[in-house]
């Protein structure tokens, strides 16, 4: 399996996400970046109580439930640019899967 990942902050929800591109299966998927979320909560404790941010988390969770069909890494990068991610913030790294 050829798997790549990058870390982003979603431009509309401001939720940190991990983006996976599965080249073998041909899709992009999202996962909330819990490590970054925990760091954010440690720095800004009231964020966990912020209703607007919690709604953003809910919307991000819905985003994470869908796989988006794309054939190439270049298409995955273009997809992220189209949703508003700055090109210089997109850096896919290959994930070694055993």
Buried (B, 14 or more C-beta within 10 A) or exposed (E): EEBBBBBBBBEEBEBBBBBBBBBEEBBBBBBBBEEBBEEBEEEEEEBEEEEEBEEBBEEBBEBBEEBBEBEEBEBBBEBBEEEEBEEEEBEBEEEEEE
